[in-house]
């Protein structure tokens, strides 16, 4: 079966639990049509570059799908009918990415960089305090 990456944007006023339920519903449709969802990633509530249907933010979810084109057509049809889905995009890929996607790696890297910067600042502040104490003692 062909492999796909499917991303959809849901309205900002939904709760994360409602987005999970929507994801489960879409995964169920794929399962009923003989496909399977190999990975699901909830990327969170993100700011949009421009307003979509009066929304400045959206919940973004990625699905890695191994299913027929008919199953994806049905999922997209249901997303068009669902008022909670702002946009969706499906891309056919040669192989599905293992491990976390680039969006998830980015957030991990940002947190790690913040921690390193914070630690570096603490060390620099400590060195300045030592220099000040030495100057006072002289």
DSSP file (Angstrom, degrees, kcal/mol; ACC not computed):
  #  RESIDUE AA STRUCTURE BP1 BP2  ACC     N-H-->O    O-->H-N    N-H-->O    O-->H-N    TCO  KAPPA ALPHA  PHI   PSI    X-CA   Y-CA   Z-CA
    1    1 A X              0   0    0      0, 0.0    67,-0.1     0, 0.0     2,-0.0   0.000 360.0 360.0 360.0 152.2    0.0    0.0    0.0
    2    2 A X        -     0   0    0     65,-0.3    65,-1.2    64,-0.1     2,-0.4  -0.312 360.0-129.3 -69.2 156.5    1.2    3.6   -0.6
    3    3 A X  E     -AB  66  93A   0     90,-0.6    90,-2.2    63,-0.2     2,-0.3  -0.881  27.8-177.8-110.5 140.2    2.6    5.6    2.4
    4    4 A X  E     -AB  65  92A   0     61,-2.9    61,-3.0    -2,-0.4     2,-0.5  -0.957  26.1-145.4-136.4 152.0    1.3    9.1    3.2
    5    5 A X  E     -AB  64  91A   0     86,-2.7    86,-2.7    -2,-0.3     2,-0.5  -0.991  25.7-171.0-111.2 126.4    2.0   11.9    5.7
    6    6 A X  E     -AB  63  90A   0     57,-3.0    57,-3.1    -2,-0.5     2,-0.4  -0.977   6.1-178.0-124.2 124.1   -1.2   13.7    6.6
    7    7 A X  E     -AB  62  89A   0     82,-2.7    82,-2.5    -2,-0.5     2,-0.3  -0.969   3.4-176.8-121.2 135.3   -1.4   16.9    8.6
    8    8 A X  E     -AB  61  88A   0     53,-2.1    53,-2.0    -2,-0.4     2,-0.5  -0.978  18.0-142.2-132.8 151.9   -4.5   18.7    9.6
    9    9 A X  E     -AB  60  87A   0     78,-2.8    77,-2.9    -2,-0.3    78,-1.0  -0.936  18.3-163.7-110.7 127.6   -5.2   22.0   11.5
   10   10 A X  E     -AB  59  85A   0     49,-2.9    49,-2.2    -2,-0.5    75,-0.2  -0.790  34.6 -81.1-110.7 155.2   -8.1   22.1   13.9
   11   11 A X  E >   -A   58   0A   0     73,-2.5     3,-1.0    -2,-0.3    48,-0.2  -0.071  34.5-124.5 -53.8 151.0   -9.8   25.2   15.4
   12   12 A X  T 3  S+     0   0    0     45,-0.5    -1,-0.1     1,-0.2    46,-0.1   0.747 104.1  63.6 -71.4 -24.9   -8.1   27.0   18.3
   13   13 A X  T 3  S+     0   0    0     44,-0.1    -1,-0.2     2,-0.1     2,-0.2   0.449  81.5  99.7 -85.7   3.0  -11.1   26.8   20.6
   14   14 A X  S <  S-     0   0    0     -3,-1.0     2,-0.2    70,-0.1    -4,-0.0  -0.555  76.2-120.4 -78.9 151.9  -11.1   23.0   20.7
   15   15 A X     >  -     0   0    0     -2,-0.2     4,-1.9     1,-0.1     3,-0.3  -0.569  24.8-111.3 -84.9 158.0   -9.5   21.3   23.7
   16   16 A X  H  > S+     0   0    0      1,-0.2     4,-2.2     2,-0.2     5,-0.1   0.844 120.2  57.2 -56.6 -32.5   -6.6   19.0   23.2
   17   17 A X  H  > S+     0   0    0      2,-0.2     4,-2.1     1,-0.2    -1,-0.2   0.901 105.0  49.6 -65.5 -40.5   -8.9   16.1   24.2
   18   18 A X  H  > S+     0   0    0     -3,-0.3     4,-2.2     2,-0.2    -1,-0.2   0.872 109.4  52.0 -65.8 -36.2  -11.3   17.0   21.4
   19   19 A X  H  X S+     0   0    0     -4,-1.9     4,-2.4     2,-0.2    -2,-0.2   0.904 108.4  51.1 -66.0 -40.4   -8.4   17.0   18.9
   20   20 A X  H  X S+     0   0    0     -4,-2.2     4,-2.4     2,-0.2    -2,-0.2   0.893 109.4  50.7 -61.8 -39.7   -7.4   13.6   20.1
   21   21 A X  H  X S+     0   0    0     -4,-2.1     4,-2.2     2,-0.2    -2,-0.2   0.899 109.9  49.8 -64.8 -40.5  -11.0   12.3   19.6
   22   22 A X  H  X S+     0   0    0     -4,-2.2     4,-2.4     2,-0.2    -2,-0.2   0.902 110.8  49.9 -63.6 -41.3  -11.0   13.8   16.1
   23   23 A X  H  X S+     0   0    0     -4,-2.4     4,-2.5     2,-0.2    -2,-0.2   0.906 110.5  49.9 -63.0 -42.2   -7.7   12.1   15.4
   24   24 A X  H  X S+     0   0    0     -4,-2.4     4,-2.2     2,-0.2    -2,-0.2   0.883 109.6  51.7 -63.8 -38.4   -9.1    8.8   16.7
   25   25 A X  H  X S+     0   0    0     -4,-2.2     4,-1.8     2,-0.2    -2,-0.2   0.931 112.0  45.4 -63.9 -45.6  -12.1    9.2   14.5
   26   26 A X  H  X S+     0   0    0     -4,-2.4     4,-1.9     1,-0.2    -2,-0.2   0.887 112.5  51.2 -66.4 -38.6  -10.0    9.8   11.4
   27   27 A X  H  X S+     0   0    0     -4,-2.5     4,-2.5     1,-0.2    -1,-0.2   0.873 107.3  54.6 -64.8 -36.4   -7.7    6.8   12.3
   28   28 A X  H  X S+     0   0    0     -4,-2.2     4,-2.5     2,-0.2    -1,-0.2   0.883 105.5  51.9 -63.5 -39.3  -10.8    4.7   12.7
   29   29 A X  H  X S+     0   0    0     -4,-1.8     4,-1.3     2,-0.2    -1,-0.2   0.922 110.9  47.7 -63.0 -43.7  -11.9    5.6    9.2
   30   30 A X  H  <>S+     0   0    0     -4,-1.9     5,-2.5     1,-0.2     3,-0.3   0.915 112.2  50.1 -63.3 -42.8   -8.5    4.6    7.8
   31   31 A X  H ><5S+     0   0    0     -4,-2.5     3,-1.5     1,-0.2    -2,-0.2   0.887 107.1  53.8 -62.9 -40.3   -8.7    1.3    9.8
   32   32 A X  H 3<5S+     0   0    0     -4,-2.5    -1,-0.2     1,-0.3    -2,-0.2   0.793 106.6  53.4 -64.6 -27.9  -12.1    0.5    8.5
   33   33 A X  T 3<5S-     0   0    0     -4,-1.3    35,-0.3    -3,-0.3    -1,-0.3   0.210 127.1 -95.9 -96.2  16.4  -10.9    0.8    4.9
   34   34 A X  T < 5S+     0   0    0     -3,-1.5    -3,-0.2     1,-0.3     2,-0.1   0.531  89.2 109.0  90.1   6.1   -8.0   -1.6    5.4
   35   35 A X      < -     0   0    0     -5,-2.5     2,-0.3    -6,-0.2    -1,-0.3  -0.403  52.7-140.8-102.8-176.9   -5.2    0.9    6.2
   36   36 A X  E     -C   66   0A   0     30,-2.0    30,-3.0    -2,-0.1     2,-0.7  -0.998  12.1-131.2-147.7 148.9   -3.3    1.7    9.3
   37   37 A X  E     -C   65   0A   0     -2,-0.3    28,-0.2    28,-0.2     3,-0.1  -0.885  21.3-174.7 -96.9 114.9   -1.9    4.8   11.1
   38   38 A X  E     +     0   0A   0     26,-2.1     2,-0.3    -2,-0.7    27,-0.2   0.796  67.1  11.7 -84.6 -28.9    1.7    4.0   12.0
   39   39 A X  E     -C   64   0A   0     25,-1.1    25,-2.8     2,-0.0     2,-0.4  -0.991  57.0-166.6-151.3 141.1    2.4    7.2   14.0
   40   40 A X  E     -C   63   0A   0     -2,-0.3     2,-0.4    23,-0.2    23,-0.2  -0.997   9.2-176.3-127.2 129.0    0.4   10.1   15.4
   41   41 A X  E     -C   62   0A   0     21,-2.6    21,-3.0    -2,-0.4     2,-0.7  -0.990  15.5-154.3-127.8 126.5    2.0   13.3   16.6
   42   42 A X  E     -C   61   0A   0     -2,-0.4    19,-0.2    19,-0.2     3,-0.1  -0.884   8.7-171.3 -96.1 113.7    0.2   16.2   18.2
   43   43 A X  E     -     0   0A   0     17,-2.5    18,-0.2    -2,-0.7     2,-0.1   0.580  36.9-126.3 -85.9  -9.9    2.3   19.3   17.5
   44   44 A X  E     -C   60   0A   0     16,-0.8    16,-2.2     2,-0.1     2,-0.8  -0.444  43.1 -34.9 102.6-173.5    0.3   21.5   19.8
   45   45 A X  E     -C   59   0A   0     14,-0.2     2,-0.3    -2,-0.1    14,-0.2  -0.822  69.2-179.0 -91.1 111.5   -1.5   24.8   19.5
   46   46 A X  E     -C   58   0A   0     12,-2.8    12,-2.3    -2,-0.8     2,-0.2  -0.820  30.0-109.3-116.7 150.8    0.6   27.0   17.1
   47   47 A X  E     -C   57   0A   0     -2,-0.3    10,-0.3    10,-0.2     2,-0.2  -0.555  35.1-133.4 -74.0 141.5    0.2   30.5   15.8
   48   48 A X  E     -     0   0A   0      8,-2.9     3,-0.1    -2,-0.2    -1,-0.0  -0.625  11.8-126.2 -95.0 156.0   -0.7   30.7   12.2
   49   49 A X  E    S+     0   0A   0     -2,-0.2     2,-0.3     1,-0.2    -1,-0.1   0.810  94.8   4.4 -69.4 -30.3    1.0   33.0    9.6
   50   50 A X  E    S-     0   0A   0      5,-0.1    -1,-0.2     6,-0.0     2,-0.1  -0.962  94.1 -80.5-149.3 163.5   -2.5   34.4    8.7
   51   51 A X  E     -     0   0A   0     -2,-0.3     2,-0.5    -3,-0.1     5,-0.2  -0.419  35.5-166.3 -70.8 138.3   -6.1   34.1    9.9
   52   52 A X  E >  S-C   55   0A   0      3,-2.0     3,-1.4    -2,-0.1     5,-0.1  -0.977  75.6 -22.0-125.1 116.7   -8.1   31.1    8.7
   53   53 A X  T 3  S-     0   0    0     -2,-0.5    -1,-0.1     1,-0.3     3,-0.1   0.909 128.1 -50.8  48.2  48.3  -11.8   31.3    9.3
   54   54 A X  T 3  S+     0   0    0      1,-0.2     2,-0.5     2,-0.0    -1,-0.3   0.634 111.6 125.0  67.7  18.4  -11.3   33.9   12.0
   55   55 A X  E <   - C   0  52A   0     -3,-1.4    -3,-2.0     1,-0.1    -1,-0.2  -0.926  37.9-177.8-109.7 130.1   -8.7   31.7   13.8
   56   56 A X  E    S+     0   0A   0     -2,-0.5    -8,-2.9    -5,-0.2     2,-0.3   0.592  76.1  35.8 -96.1 -15.4   -5.2   33.1   14.6
   57   57 A X  E     - C   0  47A   0    -10,-0.3   -45,-0.5    -5,-0.1     2,-0.3  -0.878  66.7-169.8-131.9 164.1   -4.0   29.7   16.1
   58   58 A X  E     -AC  11  46A   0    -12,-2.3   -12,-2.8    -2,-0.3     2,-0.5  -0.993  28.2-116.5-154.2 150.1   -4.7   26.1   15.4
   59   59 A X  E     -AC  10  45A   0    -49,-2.2   -49,-2.9    -2,-0.3     2,-0.4  -0.772  37.2-155.0 -82.8 129.0   -4.1   22.6   16.8
   60   60 A X  E     +AC   9  44A   0    -16,-2.2   -17,-2.5    -2,-0.5   -16,-0.8  -0.921  14.6 180.0-115.6 134.2   -1.8   20.7   14.4
   61   61 A X  E     -AC   8  42A   0    -53,-2.0   -53,-2.1    -2,-0.4     2,-0.4  -0.995  13.0-153.7-134.8 137.5   -1.6   16.9   14.2
   62   62 A X  E     -AC   7  41A   0    -21,-3.0   -21,-2.6    -2,-0.4     2,-0.4  -0.911   8.6-170.0-109.5 136.1    0.5   14.7   11.9
   63   63 A X  E     -AC   6  40A   0    -57,-3.1   -57,-3.0    -2,-0.4     2,-0.6  -0.995  13.0-152.3-124.0 126.6   -0.6   11.2   10.9
   64   64 A X  E     -AC   5  39A   0    -25,-2.8   -26,-2.1    -2,-0.4   -25,-1.1  -0.894  28.9-167.1 -93.1 122.3    1.8    8.7    9.2
   65   65 A X  E     -AC   4  37A   0    -61,-3.0   -61,-2.9    -2,-0.6     2,-0.5  -0.912  30.2-169.6-124.1 137.1   -0.6    6.5    7.2
   66   66 A X  E     +AC   3  36A   0    -30,-3.0   -30,-2.0    -2,-0.4     2,-0.3  -0.876  51.8 112.6-119.0  93.0   -0.2    3.2    5.3
   67   67 A X        -     0   0    0    -65,-1.2   -65,-0.3    -2,-0.5   -33,-0.1  -0.936  66.8 -82.4-155.3 170.9   -3.4    3.0    3.4
   68   68 A X     >  -     0   0    0     -2,-0.3     4,-1.6   -35,-0.3     3,-0.2  -0.325  42.6-110.1 -76.6 164.5   -5.0    3.0   -0.1
   69   69 A X  H  > S+     0   0    0      1,-0.2     4,-2.4     2,-0.2     5,-0.2   0.833 118.1  60.0 -64.0 -32.3   -5.9    6.2   -1.9
   70   70 A X  H  > S+     0   0    0      1,-0.2     4,-2.0     2,-0.2    -1,-0.2   0.884 102.5  51.8 -64.0 -38.5   -9.6    5.5   -1.4
   71   71 A X  H  > S+     0   0    0     -3,-0.2     4,-2.1     2,-0.2    -1,-0.2   0.918 111.2  46.7 -64.8 -42.5   -9.1    5.6    2.4
   72   72 A X  H  X S+     0   0    0     -4,-1.6     4,-2.6     1,-0.2    -2,-0.2   0.873 109.1  55.0 -67.7 -36.4   -7.3    8.9    2.3
   73   73 A X  H  X S+     0   0    0     -4,-2.4     4,-2.1     1,-0.2    -1,-0.2   0.898 108.8  48.5 -62.0 -39.4  -10.0   10.3    0.0
   74   74 A X  H  X S+     0   0    0     -4,-2.0     4,-2.3     2,-0.2    -2,-0.2   0.903 110.9  50.2 -67.4 -41.2  -12.7    9.3    2.5
   75   75 A X  H  X S+     0   0    0     -4,-2.1     4,-2.1     1,-0.2    -2,-0.2   0.935 112.1  47.6 -61.6 -46.1  -10.6   11.0    5.4
   76   76 A X  H  X S+     0   0    0     -4,-2.6     4,-2.1     1,-0.2    -1,-0.2   0.874 109.8  53.4 -64.4 -36.8  -10.3   14.2    3.4
   77   77 A X  H  X S+     0   0    0     -4,-2.1     4,-1.5     1,-0.2    -1,-0.2   0.921 109.9  47.4 -62.6 -43.5  -14.0   14.1    2.5
   78   78 A X  H  X S+     0   0    0     -4,-2.3     4,-1.4     1,-0.2    -2,-0.2   0.853 109.9  53.3 -67.5 -33.6  -14.9   13.9    6.2
   79   79 A X  H  < S+     0   0    0     -4,-2.1     6,-0.3     1,-0.2    -1,-0.2   0.873 105.9  53.4 -68.8 -35.5  -12.4   16.7    7.0
   80   80 A X  H  < S+     0   0    0     -4,-2.1    -1,-0.2     1,-0.2    -2,-0.2   0.871 111.9  45.7 -64.1 -35.0  -14.1   18.9    4.5
   81   81 A X  H  < S+     0   0    0     -4,-1.5     2,-0.5    -5,-0.1    -1,-0.2   0.751  95.7  88.6 -78.3 -24.2  -17.5   18.2    6.2
   82   82 A X    ><  -     0   0    0     -4,-1.4     3,-0.9     1,-0.1    -4,-0.0  -0.640  64.0-156.2 -82.6 123.3  -16.1   18.8    9.7
   83   83 A X  T 3  S+     0   0    0     -2,-0.5    -1,-0.1     1,-0.2    -4,-0.1   0.694  89.6  64.8 -70.7 -18.9  -16.3   22.4   10.8
   84   84 A X  T 3  S+     0   0    0    -74,-0.1   -73,-2.5   -73,-0.1     2,-0.6   0.691  85.0  82.8 -78.9 -18.3  -13.5   21.9   13.3
   85   85 A X  E <   +B   10   0A   0     -3,-0.9   -75,-0.3    -6,-0.3     3,-0.1  -0.783  52.1 179.3 -92.1 120.2  -10.9   21.2   10.6
   86   86 A X  E     -     0   0A   0    -77,-2.9     2,-0.3    -2,-0.6    -1,-0.2   0.919  65.8 -11.9 -83.3 -48.7   -9.5   24.4    9.1
   87   87 A X  E     -B    9   0A   0    -78,-1.0   -78,-2.8   -35,-0.1    -1,-0.3  -0.958  57.3-168.2-147.9 161.0   -7.0   22.9    6.6
   88   88 A X  E     -B    8   0A   0     -2,-0.3     2,-0.3   -80,-0.2   -80,-0.2  -0.983   1.9-166.4-149.2 157.4   -5.4   19.5    5.8
   89   89 A X  E     -B    7   0A   0    -82,-2.5   -82,-2.7    -2,-0.3     2,-0.5  -0.973   1.6-167.0-147.5 130.4   -2.6   18.3    3.6
   90   90 A X  E     -B    6   0A   0     -2,-0.3     2,-0.4   -84,-0.2   -84,-0.2  -0.978   7.3-174.8-120.4 129.9   -1.7   14.8    2.4
   91   91 A X  E     -B    5   0A   0    -86,-2.7   -86,-2.7    -2,-0.5     2,-0.4  -0.985  21.5-134.0-125.6 132.0    1.6   14.0    0.8
   92   92 A X  E     -B    4   0A   0     -2,-0.4     2,-0.3   -88,-0.2   -88,-0.3  -0.710  30.3-171.1 -82.6 132.2    2.6   10.6   -0.6
   93   93 A X  E     -B    3   0A   0    -90,-2.2   -90,-0.6    -2,-0.4     3,-0.1  -0.847  32.7-129.6-123.8 159.2    6.1    9.6    0.5
   94   94 A X  S    S+     0   0    0     -2,-0.3     2,-0.3     1,-0.3    -1,-0.1   0.897  94.1   1.4 -72.4 -42.1    8.5    6.8   -0.4
   95   95 A X  S    S-     0   0    0     -3,-0.1    -1,-0.3   -92,-0.0     2,-0.3  -0.993  78.7-109.8-146.5 151.6    9.0    5.8    3.2
   96   96 A X        -     0   0    0     -2,-0.3     2,-0.3    -3,-0.1   -91,-0.0  -0.592  38.0-110.4 -83.3 141.7    7.7    6.9    6.5
   97   97 A X        -     0   0    0     -2,-0.3     2,-0.2     1,-0.0    -1,-0.1  -0.527  28.7-138.7 -73.4 130.1   10.1    8.7    8.9
   98   98 A X        +     0   0    0     -2,-0.3    -1,-0.0     2,-0.1   -59,-0.0  -0.601  65.8   9.2 -85.2 150.2   11.1    6.7   12.0
   99   99 A X  S    S-     0   0    0     -2,-0.2     2,-0.0     2,-0.0    -2,-0.0  -0.242 114.6 -14.3  77.0-168.3   11.3    8.5   15.3
  100  100 A X  S    S-     0   0    0      1,-0.1    -2,-0.1     2,-0.1   -59,-0.0  -0.340  72.6-115.6 -70.4 148.7   10.1   12.0   16.0
  101  101 A X     >  -     0   0    0      1,-0.1     4,-2.3    -4,-0.1     5,-0.2  -0.166  35.2 -94.7 -73.8 174.5    9.3   14.3   13.1
  102  102 A X  H  > S+     0   0    0      1,-0.2     4,-2.1     2,-0.2     5,-0.1   0.852 125.0  56.0 -61.2 -35.8   11.3   17.5   12.4
  103  103 A X  H  > S+     0   0    0      1,-0.2     4,-1.4     2,-0.2    -1,-0.2   0.895 109.9  44.6 -65.0 -39.4    8.7   19.6   14.4
  104  104 A X  H  > S+     0   0    0     -3,-0.2     4,-1.7     2,-0.2    -2,-0.2   0.877 112.4  51.2 -74.0 -37.0    9.1   17.4   17.5
  105  105 A X  H  X S+     0   0    0     -4,-2.3     4,-2.5     1,-0.2    -2,-0.2   0.874 106.0  57.4 -64.8 -36.3   13.0   17.4   17.2
  106  106 A X  H  X S+     0   0    0     -4,-2.1     4,-2.5     1,-0.2    -1,-0.2   0.917 106.4  47.2 -61.2 -44.7   12.9   21.2   16.9
  107  107 A X  H  X S+     0   0    0     -4,-1.4     4,-2.1     2,-0.2    -1,-0.2   0.882 111.8  50.8 -67.1 -37.2   11.1   21.6   20.2
  108  108 A X  H  X S+     0   0    0     -4,-1.7     4,-2.2     2,-0.2    -2,-0.2   0.924 111.8  47.7 -62.8 -43.8   13.5   19.2   21.9
  109  109 A X  H  X S+     0   0    0     -4,-2.5     4,-2.9     1,-0.2    -2,-0.2   0.907 109.8  52.5 -64.8 -42.6   16.5   21.2   20.6
  110  110 A X  H  X S+     0   0    0     -4,-2.5     4,-2.4     1,-0.2    -1,-0.2   0.915 110.5  47.6 -60.5 -43.5   15.0   24.5   21.7
  111  111 A X  H  X S+     0   0    0     -4,-2.1     4,-2.0     2,-0.2    -1,-0.2   0.905 113.3  48.1 -64.5 -40.6   14.5   23.2   25.2
  112  112 A X  H  X S+     0   0    0     -4,-2.2     4,-2.2     2,-0.2    -2,-0.2   0.910 111.6  50.0 -66.3 -42.0   18.0   21.9   25.3
  113  113 A X  H  X S+     0   0    0     -4,-2.9     4,-2.6     1,-0.2    -2,-0.2   0.894 109.2  51.8 -63.6 -40.0   19.5   25.1   23.9
  114  114 A X  H  X S+     0   0    0     -4,-2.4     4,-2.5     1,-0.2    -1,-0.2   0.918 109.9  49.3 -62.3 -42.2   17.6   27.2   26.5
  115  115 A X  H  X S+     0   0    0     -4,-2.0     4,-2.3     2,-0.2    -2,-0.2   0.899 111.6  48.6 -63.7 -40.6   19.0   25.0   29.3
  116  116 A X  H  X S+     0   0    0     -4,-2.2     4,-2.4     2,-0.2    -2,-0.2   0.913 112.4  48.0 -66.1 -42.4   22.5   25.3   27.9
  117  117 A X  H  X S+     0   0    0     -4,-2.6     4,-2.5     2,-0.2    -2,-0.2   0.912 111.6  50.6 -63.9 -41.6   22.2   29.1   27.7
  118  118 A X  H  X S+     0   0    0     -4,-2.5     4,-2.1     1,-0.2    -2,-0.2   0.922 111.9  47.4 -62.0 -44.4   20.7   29.3   31.2
  119  119 A X  H  X S+     0   0    0     -4,-2.3     4,-2.3     2,-0.2    -2,-0.2   0.896 110.9  51.4 -64.0 -41.2   23.7   27.2   32.6
  120  120 A X  H  X S+     0   0    0     -4,-2.4     4,-2.6     1,-0.2    -1,-0.2   0.910 109.4  50.6 -63.0 -41.8   26.2   29.4   30.7
  121  121 A X  H  X S+     0   0    0     -4,-2.5     4,-2.9     2,-0.2     5,-0.2   0.906 108.9  51.6 -62.5 -41.1   24.6   32.5   32.2
  122  122 A X  H  X S+     0   0    0     -4,-2.1     4,-2.3     2,-0.2    -1,-0.2   0.923 111.1  47.5 -61.6 -43.2   24.8   31.1   35.7
  123  123 A X  H  X S+     0   0    0     -4,-2.3     4,-2.1     2,-0.2    -2,-0.2   0.926 113.4  47.6 -63.6 -43.8   28.5   30.3   35.2
  124  124 A X  H  X S+     0   0    0     -4,-2.6     4,-2.1     1,-0.2    -2,-0.2   0.909 112.1  49.6 -64.4 -41.7   29.3   33.8   33.8
  125  125 A X  H  X S+     0   0    0     -4,-2.9     4,-2.1     1,-0.2    -1,-0.2   0.895 110.1  51.6 -63.4 -39.0   27.3   35.4   36.7
  126  126 A X  H  X S+     0   0    0     -4,-2.3     4,-2.0    -5,-0.2    -2,-0.2   0.887 108.9  50.3 -64.6 -39.6   29.3   33.3   39.2
  127  127 A X  H  X S+     0   0    0     -4,-2.1     4,-2.1     2,-0.2    -1,-0.2   0.883 109.8  50.7 -65.9 -38.8   32.6   34.3   37.6
  128  128 A X  H  X S+     0   0    0     -4,-2.1     4,-2.4     2,-0.2    -2,-0.2   0.899 109.3  50.8 -65.2 -40.3   31.6   38.0   37.8
  129  129 A X  H  X S+     0   0    0     -4,-2.1     4,-2.5     2,-0.2    -2,-0.2   0.903 109.7  50.2 -63.7 -41.0   30.7   37.6   41.5
  130  130 A X  H  X S+     0   0    0     -4,-2.0     4,-2.2     1,-0.2    -1,-0.2   0.903 111.0  49.3 -63.6 -41.0   34.1   36.0   42.2
  131  131 A X  H  X S+     0   0    0     -4,-2.1     4,-2.0     2,-0.2    -2,-0.2   0.892 111.3  49.4 -65.6 -39.4   35.8   38.9   40.4
  132  132 A X  H  X S+     0   0    0     -4,-2.4     4,-2.2     2,-0.2    -2,-0.2   0.914 110.8  49.3 -66.5 -42.2   33.8   41.4   42.4
  133  133 A X  H  X S+     0   0    0     -4,-2.5     4,-2.1     1,-0.2    -2,-0.2   0.905 111.2  50.2 -63.0 -41.5   34.6   39.7   45.7
  134  134 A X  H  X S+     0   0    0     -4,-2.2     4,-1.2     1,-0.2    -1,-0.2   0.884 110.5  49.7 -64.1 -39.4   38.3   39.6   44.8
  135  135 A X  H  < S+     0   0    0     -4,-2.0    -2,-0.2     1,-0.2    -1,-0.2   0.881 111.0  49.4 -68.5 -38.2   38.2   43.3   44.0
  136  136 A X  H  < S+     0   0    0     -4,-2.2    -2,-0.2     1,-0.2    -1,-0.2   0.883 108.1  53.8 -67.8 -38.9   36.5   44.2   47.3
  137  137 A X  H  <        0   0    0     -4,-2.1    -1,-0.2     1,-0.3    -2,-0.2   0.783 360.0 360.0 -68.5 -27.5   39.1   42.2   49.3
  138  138 A X     <        0   0    0     -4,-1.2    -1,-0.3    -5,-0.1    -2,-0.2   0.490 360.0 360.0 -77.1 360.0   42.0   44.0   47.7
